[in-house]
Amino acid sequence: MTSRTAGFGTLLSAVLGVYFGFMAYVIDQSDSAIEADRPLVLGLRVLAGACAIAAFCFGMALLDARSARGDDR
């Protein structure tokens, strides 16, 4: 059960990272983007990076726990 929860957390973090990165790209490339949108784009990029790092850490912890148990399927 714990490995499924960790796997779901990894997937969720990765999806959120992609979403935040894509939204930052869309806002940045928009024709109606104004200078006030720059902090928003920066914040979305920071959130995307944080989600990507969290997904990597969750994934590595999950793989490490599975290999320690000998459950390498």
PQR file of N, CA, C, O and H, with PARSE charges and radii, in Angstrom:
ATOM      1  N   MET A   1       0.821  -1.198   0.000 -0.4000 1.5000
ATOM      2  CA  MET A   1       0.000   0.000   0.000 -0.0000 2.0000
ATOM      3  C   MET A   1       0.865   1.261   0.000  0.5500 1.7000
ATOM      4  O   MET A   1       0.556   2.230  -0.694 -0.5500 1.4000
ATOM      5  N   THR A   2       1.942   1.245   0.776 -0.4000 1.5000
ATOM      6  CA  THR A   2       2.805   2.419   0.844 -0.0000 2.0000
ATOM      7  C   THR A   2       3.481   2.688  -0.487  0.5500 1.7000
ATOM      8  O   THR A   2       3.634   3.842  -0.887 -0.5500 1.4000
ATOM      9  H   THR A   2       2.193   0.458   1.340  0.4000 1.0000
ATOM     10  N   SER A   3       3.888   1.627  -1.178 -0.4000 1.5000
ATOM     11  CA  SER A   3       4.553   1.833  -2.465 -0.0000 2.0000
ATOM     12  C   SER A   3       3.575   2.382  -3.502  0.5500 1.7000
ATOM     13  O   SER A   3       3.968   3.158  -4.373 -0.5500 1.4000
ATOM     14  H   SER A   3       3.764   0.689  -0.853  0.4000 1.0000
ATOM     15  N   ARG A   4       2.322   1.990  -3.417 -0.4000 1.5000
ATOM     16  CA  ARG A   4       1.329   2.542  -4.341 -0.0000 2.0000
ATOM     17  C   ARG A   4       1.086   4.021  -4.061  0.5500 1.7000
ATOM     18  O   ARG A   4       0.931   4.817  -4.986 -0.5500 1.4000
ATOM     19  H   ARG A   4       2.003   1.360  -2.709  0.4000 1.0000
ATOM     20  N   THR A   5       1.055   4.379  -2.792 -0.4000 1.5000
ATOM     21  CA  THR A   5       0.891   5.784  -2.427 -0.0000 2.0000
ATOM     22  C   THR A   5       2.085   6.603  -2.892  0.5500 1.7000
ATOM     23  O   THR A   5       1.917   7.703  -3.420 -0.5500 1.4000
ATOM     24  H   THR A   5       1.181   3.732  -2.040  0.4000 1.0000
ATOM     25  N   ALA A   6       3.285   6.078  -2.701 -0.4000 1.5000
ATOM     26  CA  ALA A   6       4.488   6.778  -3.163 -0.0000 2.0000
ATOM     27  C   ALA A   6       4.506   6.872  -4.686  0.5500 1.7000
ATOM     28  O   ALA A   6       4.910   7.894  -5.241 -0.5500 1.4000
ATOM     29  H   ALA A   6       3.421   5.185  -2.272  0.4000 1.0000
ATOM     30  N   GLY A   7       4.077   5.825  -5.354 -0.4000 1.5000
ATOM     31  CA  GLY A   7       3.999   5.861  -6.810 -0.0000 2.0000
ATOM     32  C   GLY A   7       3.000   6.886  -7.299  0.5500 1.7000
ATOM     33  O   GLY A   7       3.254   7.596  -8.272 -0.5500 1.4000
ATOM     34  H   GLY A   7       3.749   4.995  -4.904  0.4000 1.0000
ATOM     35  N   PHE A   8       1.866   6.966  -6.628 -0.4000 1.5000
ATOM     36  CA  PHE A   8       0.866   7.969  -6.990 -0.0000 2.0000
ATOM     37  C   PHE A   8       1.387   9.379  -6.725  0.5500 1.7000
ATOM     38  O   PHE A   8       1.146  10.292  -7.514 -0.5500 1.4000
ATOM     39  H   PHE A   8       1.660   6.390  -5.837  0.4000 1.0000
ATOM     40  N   GLY A   9       2.099   9.554  -5.616 -0.4000 1.5000
ATOM     41  CA  GLY A   9       2.692  10.860  -5.314 -0.0000 2.0000
ATOM     42  C   GLY A   9       3.715  11.273  -6.352  0.5500 1.7000
ATOM     43  O   GLY A   9       3.796  12.444  -6.722 -0.5500 1.4000
ATOM     44  H   GLY A   9       2.295   8.812  -4.975  0.4000 1.0000
ATOM     45  N   THR A  10       4.496  10.311  -6.822 -0.4000 1.5000
ATOM     46  CA  THR A  10       5.476  10.588  -7.868 -0.0000 2.0000
ATOM     47  C   THR A  10       4.785  11.009  -9.153  0.5500 1.7000
ATOM     48  O   THR A  10       5.173  11.994  -9.782 -0.5500 1.4000
ATOM     49  H   THR A  10       4.430   9.360  -6.521  0.4000 1.0000
ATOM     50  N   LEU A  11       3.774  10.271  -9.535 -0.4000 1.5000
ATOM     51  CA  LEU A  11       3.034  10.597 -10.751 -0.0000 2.0000
ATOM     52  C   LEU A  11       2.361  11.961 -10.644  0.5500 1.7000
ATOM     53  O   LEU A  11       2.392  12.750 -11.588 -0.5500 1.4000
ATOM     54  H   LEU A  11       3.459   9.472  -9.024  0.4000 1.0000
ATOM     55  N   LEU A  12       1.761  12.233  -9.509 -0.4000 1.5000
ATOM     56  CA  LEU A  12       1.095  13.514  -9.301 -0.0000 2.0000
ATOM     57  C   LEU A  12       2.090  14.669  -9.354  0.5500 1.7000
ATOM     58  O   LEU A  12       1.808  15.701  -9.962 -0.5500 1.4000
ATOM     59  H   LEU A  12       1.735  11.592  -8.742  0.4000 1.0000
ATOM     60  N   SER A  13       3.243  14.505  -8.725 -0.4000 1.5000
ATOM     61  CA  SER A  13       4.261  15.561  -8.758 -0.0000 2.0000
ATOM     62  C   SER A  13       4.762  15.805 -10.171  0.5500 1.7000
ATOM     63  O   SER A  13       4.976  16.950 -10.569 -0.5500 1.4000
ATOM     64  H   SER A  13       3.472  13.666  -8.231  0.4000 1.0000
ATOM     65  N   ALA A  14       4.949  14.739 -10.926 -0.4000 1.5000
ATOM     66  CA  ALA A  14       5.416  14.892 -12.305 -0.0000 2.0000
ATOM     67  C   ALA A  14       4.370  15.599 -13.165  0.5500 1.7000
ATOM     68  O   ALA A  14       4.709  16.473 -13.963 -0.5500 1.4000
ATOM     69  H   ALA A  14       4.775  13.809 -10.603  0.4000 1.0000
ATOM     70  N   VAL A  15       3.111  15.227 -13.003 -0.4000 1.5000
ATOM     71  CA  VAL A  15       2.041  15.859 -13.780 -0.0000 2.0000
ATOM     72  C   VAL A  15       1.915  17.337 -13.414  0.5500 1.7000
ATOM     73  O   VAL A  15       1.747  18.180 -14.295 -0.5500 1.4000
ATOM     74  H   VAL A  15       2.836  14.517 -12.354  0.4000 1.0000
ATOM     75  N   LEU A  16       1.995  17.654 -12.133 -0.4000 1.5000
ATOM     76  CA  LEU A  16       1.925  19.055 -11.722 -0.0000 2.0000
ATOM     77  C   LEU A  16       3.109  19.852 -12.256  0.5500 1.7000
ATOM     78  O   LEU A  16       2.952  21.006 -12.657 -0.5500 1.4000
ATOM     79  H   LEU A  16       2.132  16.969 -11.417  0.4000 1.0000
ATOM     80  N   GLY A  17       4.289  19.245 -12.263 -0.4000 1.5000
ATOM     81  CA  GLY A  17       5.460  19.922 -12.814 -0.0000 2.0000
ATOM     82  C   GLY A  17       5.288  20.250 -14.283  0.5500 1.7000
ATOM     83  O   GLY A  17       5.616  21.352 -14.722 -0.5500 1.4000
ATOM     84  H   GLY A  17       4.416  18.308 -11.937  0.4000 1.0000
ATOM     85  N   VAL A  18       4.774  19.295 -15.042 -0.4000 1.5000
ATOM     86  CA  VAL A  18       4.526  19.535 -16.468 -0.0000 2.0000
ATOM     87  C   VAL A  18       3.458  20.609 -16.651  0.5500 1.7000
ATOM     88  O   VAL A  18       3.589  21.474 -17.517 -0.5500 1.4000
ATOM     89  H   VAL A  18       4.507  18.400 -14.685  0.4000 1.0000
ATOM     90  N   TYR A  19       2.411  20.558 -15.848 -0.4000 1.5000
ATOM     91  CA  TYR A  19       1.332  21.552 -15.951 -0.0000 2.0000
ATOM     92  C   TYR A  19       1.844  22.964 -15.661  0.5500 1.7000
ATOM     93  O   TYR A  19       1.583  23.890 -16.428 -0.5500 1.4000
ATOM     94  H   TYR A  19       2.304  19.855 -15.144  0.4000 1.0000
ATOM     95  N   PHE A  20       2.572  23.127 -14.556 -0.4000 1.5000
ATOM     96  CA  PHE A  20       3.080  24.452 -14.203 -0.0000 2.0000
ATOM     97  C   PHE A  20       4.072  24.961 -15.245  0.5500 1.7000
ATOM     98  O   PHE A  20       4.062  26.145 -15.584 -0.5500 1.4000
ATOM     99  H   PHE A  20       2.784  22.375 -13.933  0.4000 1.0000
ATOM    100  N   GLY A  21       4.919  24.087 -15.749 -0.4000 1.5000
ATOM    101  CA  GLY A  21       5.858  24.488 -16.789 -0.0000 2.0000
ATOM    102  C   GLY A  21       5.151  24.902 -18.063  0.5500 1.7000
ATOM    103  O   GLY A  21       5.530  25.890 -18.693 -0.5500 1.4000
ATOM    104  H   GLY A  21       4.928  23.126 -15.474  0.4000 1.0000
ATOM    105  N   PHE A  22       4.130  24.158 -18.447 -0.4000 1.5000
ATOM    106  CA  PHE A  22       3.374  24.491 -19.655 -0.0000 2.0000
ATOM    107  C   PHE A  22       2.629  25.809 -19.494  0.5500 1.7000
ATOM    108  O   PHE A  22       2.601  26.623 -20.418 -0.5500 1.4000
ATOM    109  H   PHE A  22       3.822  23.356 -17.935  0.4000 1.0000
ATOM    110  N   MET A  23       2.030  26.025 -18.334 -0.4000 1.5000
ATOM    111  CA  MET A  23       1.308  27.279 -18.116 -0.0000 2.0000
ATOM    112  C   MET A  23       2.265  28.470 -18.138  0.5500 1.7000
ATOM    113  O   MET A  23       1.917  29.530 -18.658 -0.5500 1.4000
ATOM    114  H   MET A  23       2.054  25.365 -17.584  0.4000 1.0000
ATOM    115  N   ALA A  24       3.460  28.306 -17.582 -0.4000 1.5000
ATOM    116  CA  ALA A  24       4.450  29.384 -17.640 -0.0000 2.0000
ATOM    117  C   ALA A  24       4.828  29.672 -19.085  0.5500 1.7000
ATOM    118  O   ALA A  24       4.980  30.832 -19.469 -0.5500 1.4000
ATOM    119  H   ALA A  24       3.742  27.445 -17.159  0.4000 1.0000
ATOM    120  N   TYR A  25       4.981  28.632 -19.883 -0.4000 1.5000
ATOM    121  CA  TYR A  25       5.323  28.810 -21.298 -0.0000 2.0000
ATOM    122  C   TYR A  25       4.203  29.528 -22.046  0.5500 1.7000
ATOM    123  O   TYR A  25       4.462  30.435 -22.837 -0.5500 1.4000
ATOM    124  H   TYR A  25       4.857  27.690 -19.571  0.4000 1.0000
ATOM    125  N   VAL A  26       2.962  29.122 -21.797 -0.4000 1.5000
ATOM    126  CA  VAL A  26       1.818  29.728 -22.488 -0.0000 2.0000
ATOM    127  C   VAL A  26       1.694  31.206 -22.135  0.5500 1.7000
ATOM    128  O   VAL A  26       1.484  32.042 -23.014 -0.5500 1.4000
ATOM    129  H   VAL A  26       2.751  28.385 -21.154  0.4000 1.0000
ATOM    130  N   ILE A  27       1.824  31.526 -20.856 -0.4000 1.5000
ATOM    131  CA  ILE A  27       1.715  32.926 -20.446 -0.0000 2.0000
ATOM    132  C   ILE A  27       2.874  33.735 -21.021  0.5500 1.7000
ATOM    133  O   ILE A  27       2.685  34.872 -21.453 -0.5500 1.4000
ATOM    134  H   ILE A  27       1.994  30.847 -20.142  0.4000 1.0000
ATOM    135  N   ASP A  28       4.067  33.153 -21.027 -0.4000 1.5000
ATOM    136  CA  ASP A  28       5.244  33.862 -21.528 -0.0000 2.0000
ATOM    137  C   ASP A  28       5.151  34.127 -23.029  0.5500 1.7000
ATOM    138  O   ASP A  28       5.621  35.163 -23.498 -0.5500 1.4000
ATOM    139  H   ASP A  28       4.220  32.229 -20.676  0.4000 1.0000
ATOM    140  N   GLN A  29       4.555  33.212 -23.788 -0.4000 1.5000
ATOM    141  CA  GLN A  29       4.459  33.358 -25.236 -0.0000 2.0000
ATOM    142  C   GLN A  29       3.207  34.105 -25.686  0.5500 1.7000
ATOM    143  O   GLN A  29       3.028  34.366 -26.875 -0.5500 1.4000
ATOM    144  H   GLN A  29       4.173  32.370 -23.407  0.4000 1.0000
ATOM    145  N   SER A  30       2.353  34.444 -24.745 -0.4000 1.5000
ATOM    146  CA  SER A  30       1.099  35.122 -25.071 -0.0000 2.0000
ATOM    147  C   SER A  30       1.367  36.530 -25.604  0.5500 1.7000
ATOM    148  O   SER A  30       2.273  37.222 -25.141 -0.5500 1.4000
ATOM    149  H   SER A  30       2.498  34.233 -23.778  0.4000 1.0000
ATOM    150  N   ASP A  31       0.565  36.938 -26.582 -0.4000 1.5000
ATOM    151  CA  ASP A  31       0.685  38.285 -27.138 -0.0000 2.0000
ATOM    152  C   ASP A  31       0.210  39.347 -26.153  0.5500 1.7000
ATOM    153  O   ASP A  31       0.649  40.496 -26.208 -0.5500 1.4000
ATOM    154  H   ASP A  31      -0.171  36.376 -26.959  0.4000 1.0000
ATOM    155  N   SER A  32      -0.676  38.962 -25.263 -0.4000 1.5000
ATOM    156  CA  SER A  32      -1.217  39.936 -24.315 -0.0000 2.0000
ATOM    157  C   SER A  32      -0.445  39.950 -22.996  0.5500 1.7000
ATOM    158  O   SER A  32      -0.899  40.548 -22.021 -0.5500 1.4000
ATOM    159  H   SER A  32      -1.033  38.029 -25.218  0.4000 1.0000
ATOM    160  N   ALA A  33       0.711  39.298 -22.959 -0.4000 1.5000
ATOM    161  CA  ALA A  33       1.504  39.283 -21.730 -0.0000 2.0000
ATOM    162  C   ALA A  33       2.028  40.687 -21.447  0.5500 1.7000
ATOM    163  O   ALA A  33       2.537  41.371 -22.335 -0.5500 1.4000
ATOM    164  H   ALA A  33       1.080  38.812 -23.751  0.4000 1.0000
ATOM    165  N   ILE A  34       1.894  41.091 -20.212 -0.4000 1.5000
ATOM    166  CA  ILE A  34       2.390  42.405 -19.807 -0.0000 2.0000
ATOM    167  C   ILE A  34       3.544  42.208 -18.832  0.5500 1.7000
ATOM    168  O   ILE A  34       3.822  41.088 -18.402 -0.5500 1.4000
ATOM    169  H   ILE A  34       1.480  40.536 -19.490  0.4000 1.0000
ATOM    170  N   GLU A  35       4.195  43.278 -18.495 -0.4000 1.5000
ATOM    171  CA  GLU A  35       5.362  43.191 -17.613 -0.0000 2.0000
ATOM    172  C   GLU A  35       4.980  42.665 -16.230  0.5500 1.7000
ATOM    173  O   GLU A  35       5.808  42.061 -15.548 -0.5500 1.4000
ATOM    174  H   GLU A  35       3.969  44.187 -18.844  0.4000 1.0000
ATOM    175  N   ALA A  36       3.744  42.888 -15.814 -0.4000 1.5000
ATOM    176  CA  ALA A  36       3.298  42.403 -14.507 -0.0000 2.0000
ATOM    177  C   ALA A  36       3.192  40.884 -14.473  0.5500 1.7000
ATOM    178  O   ALA A  36       3.147  40.297 -13.392 -0.5500 1.4000
ATOM    179  H   ALA A  36       3.071  43.379 -16.368  0.4000 1.0000
ATOM    180  N   ASP A  37       3.153  40.232 -15.639 -0.4000 1.5000
ATOM    181  CA  ASP A  37       3.066  38.776 -15.682 -0.0000 2.0000
ATOM    182  C   ASP A  37       4.414  38.101 -15.438  0.5500 1.7000
ATOM    183  O   ASP A  37       4.457  36.891 -15.215 -0.5500 1.4000
ATOM    184  H   ASP A  37       3.190  40.709 -16.518  0.4000 1.0000
ATOM    185  N   ARG A  38       5.494  38.841 -15.476 -0.4000 1.5000
ATOM    186  CA  ARG A  38       6.828  38.240 -15.304 -0.0000 2.0000
ATOM    187  C   ARG A  38       6.984  37.530 -13.959  0.5500 1.7000
ATOM    188  O   ARG A  38       7.504  36.414 -13.934 -0.5500 1.4000
ATOM    189  H   ARG A  38       5.459  39.823 -15.658  0.4000 1.0000
ATOM    190  N   PRO A  39       6.552  38.133 -12.822 -0.5600 1.5000
ATOM    191  CA  PRO A  39       6.658  37.401 -11.555  0.2800 2.0000
ATOM    192  C   PRO A  39       5.795  36.134 -11.530  0.5500 1.7000
ATOM    193  O   PRO A  39       6.170  35.133 -10.921 -0.5500 1.4000
ATOM    194  N   LEU A  40       4.641  36.188 -12.195 -0.4000 1.5000
ATOM    195  CA  LEU A  40       3.785  35.004 -12.273 -0.0000 2.0000
ATOM    196  C   LEU A  40       4.481  33.883 -13.036  0.5500 1.7000
ATOM    197  O   LEU A  40       4.459  32.727 -12.612 -0.5500 1.4000
ATOM    198  H   LEU A  40       4.337  37.002 -12.690  0.4000 1.0000
ATOM    199  N   VAL A  41       5.096  34.227 -14.160 -0.4000 1.5000
ATOM    200  CA  VAL A  41       5.806  33.230 -14.962 -0.0000 2.0000
ATOM    201  C   VAL A  41       6.978  32.658 -14.169  0.5500 1.7000
ATOM    202  O   VAL A  41       7.217  31.450 -14.187 -0.5500 1.4000
ATOM    203  H   VAL A  41       5.114  35.166 -14.505  0.4000 1.0000
ATOM    204  N   LEU A  42       7.705  33.529 -13.475 -0.4000 1.5000
ATOM    205  CA  LEU A  42       8.829  33.060 -12.663 -0.0000 2.0000
ATOM    206  C   LEU A  42       8.342  32.128 -11.559  0.5500 1.7000
ATOM    207  O   LEU A  42       8.952  31.089 -11.308 -0.5500 1.4000
ATOM    208  H   LEU A  42       7.511  34.510 -13.461  0.4000 1.0000
ATOM    209  N   GLY A  43       7.245  32.496 -10.900 -0.4000 1.5000
ATOM    210  CA  GLY A  43       6.691  31.644  -9.847 -0.0000 2.0000
ATOM    211  C   GLY A  43       6.243  30.292 -10.374  0.5500 1.7000
ATOM    212  O   GLY A  43       6.454  29.270  -9.721 -0.5500 1.4000
ATOM    213  H   GLY A  43       6.749  33.341 -11.103  0.4000 1.0000
ATOM    214  N   LEU A  44       5.626  30.278 -11.548 -0.4000 1.5000
ATOM    215  CA  LEU A  44       5.201  29.008 -12.139 -0.0000 2.0000
ATOM    216  C   LEU A  44       6.402  28.142 -12.504  0.5500 1.7000
ATOM    217  O   LEU A  44       6.356  26.920 -12.359 -0.5500 1.4000
ATOM    218  H   LEU A  44       5.455  31.109 -12.078  0.4000 1.0000
ATOM    219  N   ARG A  45       7.475  28.772 -12.977 -0.4000 1.5000
ATOM    220  CA  ARG A  45       8.683  28.003 -13.299 -0.0000 2.0000
ATOM    221  C   ARG A  45       9.327  27.436 -12.044  0.5500 1.7000
ATOM    222  O   ARG A  45       9.838  26.317 -12.061 -0.5500 1.4000
ATOM    223  H   ARG A  45       7.513  29.764 -13.095  0.4000 1.0000
ATOM    224  N   VAL A  46       9.307  28.196 -10.957 -0.4000 1.5000
ATOM    225  CA  VAL A  46       9.843  27.699  -9.684 -0.0000 2.0000
ATOM    226  C   VAL A  46       9.003  26.526  -9.189  0.5500 1.7000
ATOM    227  O   VAL A  46       9.547  25.521  -8.732 -0.5500 1.4000
ATOM    228  H   VAL A  46       8.892  29.106 -10.942  0.4000 1.0000
ATOM    229  N   LEU A  47       7.674  26.650  -9.278 -0.4000 1.5000
ATOM    230  CA  LEU A  47       6.800  25.539  -8.879 -0.0000 2.0000
ATOM    231  C   LEU A  47       7.033  24.306  -9.747  0.5500 1.7000
ATOM    232  O   LEU A  47       7.031  23.183  -9.243 -0.5500 1.4000
ATOM    233  H   LEU A  47       7.232  27.466  -9.650  0.4000 1.0000
ATOM    234  N   ALA A  48       7.233  24.509 -11.042 -0.4000 1.5000
ATOM    235  CA  ALA A  48       7.493  23.381 -11.937 -0.0000 2.0000
ATOM    236  C   ALA A  48       8.794  22.687 -11.557  0.5500 1.7000
ATOM    237  O   ALA A  48       8.861  21.458 -11.540 -0.5500 1.4000
ATOM    238  H   ALA A  48       7.235  25.421 -11.451  0.4000 1.0000
ATOM    239  N   GLY A  49       9.818  23.460 -11.255 -0.4000 1.5000
ATOM    240  CA  GLY A  49      11.090  22.874 -10.836 -0.0000 2.0000
ATOM    241  C   GLY A  49      10.975  22.136  -9.516  0.5500 1.7000
ATOM    242  O   GLY A  49      11.548  21.059  -9.350 -0.5500 1.4000
ATOM    243  H   GLY A  49       9.763  24.458 -11.269  0.4000 1.0000
ATOM    244  N   ALA A  50      10.235  22.710  -8.577 -0.4000 1.5000
ATOM    245  CA  ALA A  50      10.051  22.057  -7.283 -0.0000 2.0000
ATOM    246  C   ALA A  50       9.289  20.744  -7.437  0.5500 1.7000
ATOM    247  O   ALA A  50       9.621  19.755  -6.783 -0.5500 1.4000
ATOM    248  H   ALA A  50       9.769  23.585  -8.712  0.4000 1.0000
ATOM    249  N   CYS A  51       8.282  20.728  -8.287 -0.4000 1.5000
ATOM    250  CA  CYS A  51       7.529  19.491  -8.526 -0.0000 2.0000
ATOM    251  C   CYS A  51       8.399  18.445  -9.211  0.5500 1.7000
ATOM    252  O   CYS A  51       8.297  17.256  -8.909 -0.5500 1.4000
ATOM    253  H   CYS A  51       8.013  21.531  -8.818  0.4000 1.0000
ATOM    254  N   ALA A  52       9.252  18.881 -10.129 -0.4000 1.5000
ATOM    255  CA  ALA A  52      10.134  17.931 -10.808 -0.0000 2.0000
ATOM    256  C   ALA A  52      11.143  17.333  -9.836  0.5500 1.7000
ATOM    257  O   ALA A  52      11.419  16.135  -9.894 -0.5500 1.4000
ATOM    258  H   ALA A  52       9.335  19.847 -10.374  0.4000 1.0000
ATOM    259  N   ILE A  53      11.694  18.147  -8.948 -0.4000 1.5000
ATOM    260  CA  ILE A  53      12.634  17.635  -7.947 -0.0000 2.0000
ATOM    261  C   ILE A  53      11.927  16.683  -6.998  0.5500 1.7000
ATOM    262  O   ILE A  53      12.473  15.637  -6.647 -0.5500 1.4000
ATOM    263  H   ILE A  53      11.470  19.121  -8.901  0.4000 1.0000
ATOM    264  N   ALA A  54      10.709  17.037  -6.578 -0.4000 1.5000
ATOM    265  CA  ALA A  54       9.950  16.158  -5.685 -0.0000 2.0000
ATOM    266  C   ALA A  54       9.623  14.834  -6.364  0.5500 1.7000
ATOM    267  O   ALA A  54       9.707  13.779  -5.735 -0.5500 1.4000
ATOM    268  H   ALA A  54      10.266  17.886  -6.863  0.4000 1.0000
ATOM    269  N   ALA A  55       9.254  14.879  -7.631 -0.4000 1.5000
ATOM    270  CA  ALA A  55       8.954  13.642  -8.360 -0.0000 2.0000
ATOM    271  C   ALA A  55      10.195  12.769  -8.460  0.5500 1.7000
ATOM    272  O   ALA A  55      10.110  11.553  -8.290 -0.5500 1.4000
ATOM    273  H   ALA A  55       9.185  15.736  -8.141  0.4000 1.0000
ATOM    274  N   PHE A  56      11.341  13.370  -8.734 -0.4000 1.5000
ATOM    275  CA  PHE A  56      12.587  12.608  -8.806 -0.0000 2.0000
ATOM    276  C   PHE A  56      12.907  11.965  -7.457  0.5500 1.7000
ATOM    277  O   PHE A  56      13.266  10.789  -7.398 -0.5500 1.4000
ATOM    278  H   PHE A  56      11.410  14.358  -8.872  0.4000 1.0000
ATOM    279  N   CYS A  57      12.779  12.736  -6.374 -0.4000 1.5000
ATOM    280  CA  CYS A  57      13.085  12.197  -5.038 -0.0000 2.0000
ATOM    281  C   CYS A  57      12.122  11.084  -4.646  0.5500 1.7000
ATOM    282  O   CYS A  57      12.547  10.050  -4.130 -0.5500 1.4000
ATOM    283  H   CYS A  57      12.488  13.692  -6.422  0.4000 1.0000
ATOM    284  N   PHE A  58      10.829  11.287  -4.884 -0.4000 1.5000
ATOM    285  CA  PHE A  58       9.851  10.242  -4.585 -0.0000 2.0000
ATOM    286  C   PHE A  58      10.132   8.986  -5.400  0.5500 1.7000
ATOM    287  O   PHE A  58      10.075   7.873  -4.878 -0.5500 1.4000
ATOM    288  H   PHE A  58      10.484  12.127  -5.303  0.4000 1.0000
ATOM    289  N   GLY A  59      10.434   9.170  -6.674 -0.4000 1.5000
ATOM    290  CA  GLY A  59      10.706   8.021  -7.536 -0.0000 2.0000
ATOM    291  C   GLY A  59      11.939   7.257  -7.108  0.5500 1.7000
ATOM    292  O   GLY A  59      11.931   6.026  -7.087 -0.5500 1.4000
ATOM    293  H   GLY A  59      10.481  10.075  -7.098  0.4000 1.0000
ATOM    294  N   MET A  60      13.005   7.971  -6.766 -0.4000 1.5000
ATOM    295  CA  MET A  60      14.228   7.299  -6.323 -0.0000 2.0000
ATOM    296  C   MET A  60      14.010   6.585  -4.992  0.5500 1.7000
ATOM    297  O   MET A  60      14.516   5.480  -4.793 -0.5500 1.4000
ATOM    298  H   MET A  60      13.012   8.971  -6.784  0.4000 1.0000
ATOM    299  N   ALA A  61      13.261   7.205  -4.080 -0.4000 1.5000
ATOM    300  CA  ALA A  61      12.968   6.553  -2.804 -0.0000 2.0000
ATOM    301  C   ALA A  61      12.134   5.295  -3.017  0.5500 1.7000
ATOM    302  O   ALA A  61      12.347   4.281  -2.352 -0.5500 1.4000
ATOM    303  H   ALA A  61      12.850   8.102  -4.242  0.4000 1.0000
ATOM    304  N   LEU A  62      11.190   5.364  -3.943 -0.4000 1.5000
ATOM    305  CA  LEU A  62      10.361   4.199  -4.244 -0.0000 2.0000
ATOM    306  C   LEU A  62      11.200   3.072  -4.831  0.5500 1.7000
ATOM    307  O   LEU A  62      11.057   1.916  -4.433 -0.5500 1.4000
ATOM    308  H   LEU A  62      11.018   6.187  -4.484  0.4000 1.0000
ATOM    309  N   LEU A  63      12.074   3.404  -5.774 -0.4000 1.5000
ATOM    310  CA  LEU A  63      12.933   2.378  -6.365 -0.0000 2.0000
ATOM    311  C   LEU A  63      13.897   1.800  -5.343  0.5500 1.7000
ATOM    312  O   LEU A  63      14.169   0.600  -5.357 -0.5500 1.4000
ATOM    313  H   LEU A  63      12.190   4.343  -6.097  0.4000 1.0000
ATOM    314  N   ASP A  64      14.420   2.646  -4.452 -0.4000 1.5000
ATOM    315  CA  ASP A  64      15.339   2.174  -3.423 -0.0000 2.0000
ATOM    316  C   ASP A  64      14.629   1.242  -2.448  0.5500 1.7000
ATOM    317  O   ASP A  64      15.183   0.217  -2.051 -0.5500 1.4000
ATOM    318  H   ASP A  64      14.199   3.621  -4.441  0.4000 1.0000
ATOM    319  N   ALA A  65      13.415   1.591  -2.066 -0.4000 1.5000
ATOM    320  CA  ALA A  65      12.659   0.743  -1.137 -0.0000 2.0000
ATOM    321  C   ALA A  65      12.312  -0.594  -1.784  0.5500 1.7000
ATOM    322  O   ALA A  65      12.353  -1.631  -1.121 -0.5500 1.4000
ATOM    323  H   ALA A  65      12.964   2.424  -2.389  0.4000 1.0000
ATOM    324  N   ARG A  66      11.975  -0.580  -3.063 -0.4000 1.5000
ATOM    325  CA  ARG A  66      11.635  -1.828  -3.751 -0.0000 2.0000
ATOM    326  C   ARG A  66      12.858  -2.715  -3.911  0.5500 1.7000
ATOM    327  O   ARG A  66      12.759  -3.934  -3.768 -0.5500 1.4000
ATOM    328  H   ARG A  66      11.942   0.262  -3.601  0.4000 1.0000
ATOM    329  N   SER A  67      14.016  -2.122  -4.205 -0.4000 1.5000
ATOM    330  CA  SER A  67      15.214  -2.941  -4.378 -0.0000 2.0000
ATOM    331  C   SER A  67      15.710  -3.466  -3.033  0.5500 1.7000
ATOM    332  O   SER A  67      16.300  -4.545  -2.982 -0.5500 1.4000
ATOM    333  H   SER A  67      14.096  -1.132  -4.321  0.4000 1.0000
ATOM    334  N   ALA A  68      15.488  -2.732  -1.946 -0.4000 1.5000
ATOM    335  CA  ALA A  68      15.890  -3.204  -0.622 -0.0000 2.0000
ATOM    336  C   ALA A  68      15.044  -4.400  -0.192  0.5500 1.7000
ATOM    337  O   ALA A  68      15.526  -5.281   0.520 -0.5500 1.4000
ATOM    338  H   ALA A  68      15.009  -1.855  -1.987  0.4000 1.0000
ATOM    339  N   ARG A  69      13.784  -4.429  -0.624 -0.4000 1.5000
ATOM    340  CA  ARG A  69      12.911  -5.561  -0.300 -0.0000 2.0000
ATOM    341  C   ARG A  69      13.151  -6.741  -1.224  0.5500 1.7000
ATOM    342  O   ARG A  69      12.706  -7.853  -0.942 -0.5500 1.4000
ATOM    343  H   ARG A  69      13.393  -3.713  -1.202  0.4000 1.0000
ATOM    344  N   GLY A  70      13.846  -6.507  -2.318 -0.4000 1.5000
ATOM    345  CA  GLY A  70      14.044  -7.569  -3.296 -0.0000 2.0000
ATOM    346  C   GLY A  70      12.849  -7.733  -4.208  0.5500 1.7000
ATOM    347  O   GLY A  70      12.652  -8.798  -4.794 -0.5500 1.4000
ATOM    348  H   GLY A  70      14.207  -5.603  -2.547  0.4000 1.0000
ATOM    349  N   ASP A  71      12.056  -6.698  -4.331 -0.4000 1.5000
ATOM    350  CA  ASP A  71      10.830  -6.733  -5.132 -0.0000 2.0000
ATOM    351  C   ASP A  71      11.071  -6.033  -6.465  0.5500 1.7000
ATOM    352  O   ASP A  71      10.392  -5.060  -6.790 -0.5500 1.4000
ATOM    353  H   ASP A  71      12.216  -5.833  -3.855  0.4000 1.0000
ATOM    354  N   ASP A  72      12.027  -6.523  -7.227 -0.4000 1.5000
ATOM    355  CA  ASP A  72      12.426  -5.885  -8.486 -0.0000 2.0000
ATOM    356  C   ASP A  72      11.652  -6.449  -9.666  0.5500 1.7000
ATOM    357  O   ASP A  72      12.228  -7.093 -10.542 -0.5500 1.4000
ATOM    358  H   ASP A  72      12.578  -7.314  -6.963  0.4000 1.0000
ATOM    359  N   ARG A  73      10.379  -6.211  -9.686 -0.4000 1.5000
ATOM    360  CA  ARG A  73       9.572  -6.678 -10.809 -0.0000 2.0000
ATOM    361  C   ARG A  73       9.434  -5.641 -11.842  0.5500 1.7000
ATOM    362  O   ARG A  73       8.783  -5.868 -12.862 -0.5500 1.4000
ATOM    363  H   ARG A  73       9.911  -5.687  -8.973  0.4000 1.0000
TER
END
